[in-house]
Amino acid sequence: MRRVANGSISDELLLDLWATRLPTNIQHLVGANQGPINEKVAIADAVMESQR
């Protein structure tokens, strides 16, 4: 998404758009995390992998 936006959208908006497409339970985990974006992505990836 960041590559397609090519700097025309803030990272915060991209994070919001990305998070709204996650399953609800993962949205809550990502939203509760106060860390940097890469940490939020890592958490979402780990939870999605564990649910397979």
Order of alpha helices (4+ residues) and beta strands (2+ residues): alpha-alpha-alpha-alpha
